[in-house]
Amino acid sequence: MKRIFISLLAAFASIQVSAQEKSYFLSTPSLSPNGKTAYFTYDGDIWKVDSNGGNASRITALDGEETNPRLSPDGKWLAFSSNQYGNYDVYVMPSEGGTIKQLTFHTGKDDMENWGWDNKTIYFTSNRNNNFGSFKTTIEGKTPQKLFNNYFNNTNGLAETPAGEYLFTSSSESANQVHRKRYKGANNPDILGYNPKTNAYTQHTNYEGKDFNPSVDKNGIIYFISDENNNEYNLYKIENGKKTALTQFDTSIKKPFVAANGSKVIFEKDYQLYIYDTATKNTTLLNVNLNTNKTLEKDQNFSAENNISYYDVSPDGKKMAFVSRGILFVSDVEGKFTQQVSDGKERVMEAKWLKDNRTLLFNQTDKGYQNWFTISADGKGQLKQLTNDLRNNRSITLNNDLSKAVYLSGRDEVRLLDLKNLNSTTIVKDEIWAFQNSRPSFSPNNEYVLFSAKRNFELDIFIHNIKKGETINLTNTGVSEEDPTWSPNGKYIYFASDRTNPSYPLGMQKSNIYRMALDWFDEPYKSEKFDKLFVEEKKETKSDKEEKDKKNKKGKKEDDKDKKEEKEPVIKELKVNPENSLERIELVTDRYGYQDDPMVFNDDKKEILLFNSNQDNGKQQLFKKVFTDFEPAKSEKVFDKAAYYITKNDKNLFALIEGNIYKTAISALKPEKINIQYTFNKNLASEFTQMYDETWTGVEENFYDEKFHGIDWKEKKEQYAKYLPYVNSRNDLRILLNDLLGELNSSHIGFSSNGKEESTYLNYFTNETGIIFKKDAPYIVESIVRKSPAFRSGVDIKPGDELTSVNGKAIDPKENNEIYFTTPKKQDELTLVFNRSGKNITTKVHPISTTELKGLLYDDWIFNNRQRVNKLSNNRIAYSYMKNMSTDELDRFLLDMVEQENKKDAVILDLRFNTGGNVHDKVLNFLAQKPYLQWKYREGKMTAQPNFAPSGKPIVLLINEGSLSDAEMTAAGFKALKLGKIIGQETYRWIIFTSGKSLVDGSFYRLPSWGTYTLDGQNLEKTGVKPDIYVKNTFLDRQSDNDPQLERAIQEILKDLKK
């Protein structure tokens, strides 16, 4: 067993810096049993301080993060969680300092919760078997035991009362969605109680909002969080069965913990710690003096290599501008000499060279919004801001003579930027959307702007005549045509599309490259080419000779300059015939594979289409198709990686490939990487501030509800921004931004971030076998999970076998059995030795991951449901369960129907605990099928059409409080189409369709941008879907392996079948 000795750092920690400042982001607090000492987490370590305030001393200094410090009721032991080995495990140490002992070793995330009153038992929450559940171990480190049965008894926050009752909640709203405020719905957390000795179950609260985080003192008084009075989390208690509000703050509290003697309750509020005195009923701020090691303000070194997000080559072909980690750089075209141009405080996203080869036009964030700026490329000029919009300006393209630019602004504008006076004008207002855009561009003769706009969620292709101010929709099809680009000769518009299927809600599943001819152009004639063979060349006249001599006098240098500035042949007139334009669309790539990102270039008399496709081996790679008169075109692979943002300069093409710039001659098309071996410095403090602003802005511009669920979104930005100066780690930023986003009371929202500074030196992997050991005998086999490694044919393991060795290591029965299955990396195979009736049985297994095992445990739950349906219905009802609404689960549903539906008399579709996706339309279309005809072979059996027609039979849809997102869309559609009965509980109220954006360091925030409404206008995020027949499954039902909802569905169907 790994043991680490850490000496207390009291002497060091008591030395305070001379200028004390307020301490913020103190978290997960607790109190000593007598209430005199507070324990908390700060900057990844555990600290303690007198509960009256003062100088804090650091207790731990392990690698990684320590959290959730909890003292045993007798005050002798301190338990906590730490991720020093990659995942959170539970540790214990003497409260006065000494050896730290690791108690859990599993790959799962083990969050310390509370001690038992026996001073030996330790309770924790873990995701090792399901989403999250309650476990216990002992101070000696015995094998943890799962406390409750059933895959979906998702419990957390467990605390034990002195009478032996377990207090807990059972909702994601009290686990990973605590930051979501003001939620009301069926999945609200209540304080629940279960006594394992008497099997008594008690629901202590019954409020439609959020009651959670129970903590109990020696008198059995329960302290917890509730938002019942003012929609903010406040401190409450339950005494003698009565719920009482103790505080009335207008900003929320977190993590209340009561001292064992009941004298004080400590909690977080506004990122500081507060103490509630239970005798005086007063709350006071706990003033804590800390050593703060501000590392975020120190510069870190980053490399541009593999991290370039945008580039542009100057018109003279000598220089490049590129963006890396939000900073603008300029280098020579070979990438050897690089200079930083922007200061790095804001995020640069796009950059363009202007005609003078000296000025850069670029967008960077300003208060979170992307605006346009210019700066001298040599870094010697002043920054000039061109726009000052509270909207994002982006997706810029310059015309051929570099006199104008076109870009998108906000959700609804296409703008022109005059590159002489640098003024912008709006040329089109339409439903553009503020992200997920195709880039606008100019026609080859600069007469038109080509852009995309939405019609019924799908992208159509438009052209706008700049002089006339006229806009034409060229497609208007009801499906999406994406990434349009003009051919250099002005005759065609190329684009990507699945021409027979909408891209919403499932996304574009099949994409090919097409082109639309802008008029009924004829093909060239071979006879005309033949006739040209006999046309005599024009003889040089005297005036021609004089002009040639005059030009030669300018010298070779000037001549070379003229050649470099030579442009593509000017197209004076473009023919655009909008009538019957859809008839002129043709497929130009192979039908198989997925193709996108078309770009078209000229080389001599060839038209070269470049595009990305997975048609070769399932991986996106760069392909070309060359169009030449009188020769057939075929697709050829150019490069074994996908290429993006391909540009042309003179005879060369440049492209962005996996974060690097590549260059190739257009005649050869052999991309070679430009090696930019440049490093630069940047600090995380300024970067985090920029990320905060950009996240707020992205939500401001894209949140589906313009009223922001009734909150003042601007005011909330200021409320949380005042804590930015105190952010001292990436974890602090995660907490701050998720709290900000949680103010919206919105589903499908959140901020996630990881950085190299958080990585741990060691990581461990639990090799799962599928063997379930007995709780009270953790080396005796109780059962084997279906389809697991131990379930395989030829693996000789039986219930009752006793494990004696793993990979040659003898078992110590006193040790936690996780030790023997957890290794620094996954093992290809394990050799296990069992004792069976006095005989040694040796067998081998190929272990799997914890995630895979959890999937099999889930499958087991589904299998048992199907067995129950088959038994109670005498095999008359087809049962299908969907874990989510992904294409994989859609396939599973369809396979269930293929295997069962036409052989049985009714269907149950179970969407309980379904976590959503976007296949509702396909599921509903299948269920809605009715028989409409019969046919048969001579003397054969009459057979209905279609083969599968579930709507001609009784159908029951099962839903519950865990049915969310697309499961709710499916339930709402099922009800609207009157396909059958809905049984269970109201759905979660977690349904906004979402996407997201990446930030400068790769962090990500979700954008709930598309609301979902019933036909009469009800917002499903606020109403959920109510069942026709209400049946609730309680914690005790699951604990006792009862399923009233499923049994009621069976009863209703059998009743209907009798009619």
Buried (B, 14 or more C-beta within 10 A) or exposed (E): EEEBEBEBBEEEBBEBEEEEEEBBBBBBBBBBBBBBBBBBBBBBBBBBBEBEBBBBBBBBEBBBBBBBBBBBBEBEBBBBBBBBBBBBBBBBBEBEBEEBBBBBBBBBBBBBBBBBBEBBBBBBBBBBBBBBBBBBBBBEBBBBBBBBEBBBBBBBBBBBBEEEBBBBBBBBBBBBBBBBBBBBBBBBBBBBBBBEEEEEBEEBBEBEBBBBBBBBBBEBBBBBBBBBEEBBBBBBBBEEEEBEEBBEBEEBBBBBBBBBBBBBBBBBBBBBBBBBBBEEEEBBEBBBBBBBEEBBEEEBEBEBBEBBBBBBBBBBBEBBBBBBBBBBBBBEBEBEEBEBBBEBBBBBBBBBBBBEEBBBBBBBBBEBBBBBBBBBBEEEBEEEEBBEBEBBBBBBBBBBEBEBBBBBBBBBBBBBBEBEEBEBEEBBEBEBBBBEBBBBBBBBBBBBBBBBBBBEBBBBBBBBBBEEEEBBBBBBBEBBBBBBBBBBBBBBBBBBBBBEEBBBBBEBEBBBBBBBBBBEEEEEEEEEEEEEEEEEEEEEEEEEEEEEEEEEEEEEEEEEEEEEEEEEEEBEEBEBEEEEBEEBBEEBBBEEBBBBBBBBBBBEEBBBBBBBBBBEEEEBBBBBBBBEEEEEBEBEEBBEBBBBBBBBBBEBBBBBBEEBBBBBBBEEBEBEEBEBEBEBEBBBBBBBBBBBBBBBBBBBBBBBBEEBBEBEBEEBBEBBBEBBEBBBBBBBBBBBBBBBBBBBBBBBBBBEBEBEEBEBEEEBBBBBBBBBBBBEEBBBBEEBBEBBBBBBEEBEBEEEBBBBBBBEEEBEEEBBBBBBBBBEEEBEEBBBBBBBEEEEBEBEBEBBBBEBBBBBBBBBBBBBBBEBBBEBBEEBBBBBBBBBBBBEBBEBBBEBBEEBBBEBBBBBBBBBBBBBBBBBBBBBEBBBBEBEEEEEEEEEEEEBEEEBBBBEBBBBBBBBBBBBBBBBBBBBBBBEEEBBBBBBBBBBBBBBBBEBBEBBBEBBBBBBBBBBEBEEEBBBBBBBBBBEBEBEBBBBBBBEEBBBBBBBBBBBBBEBBEE
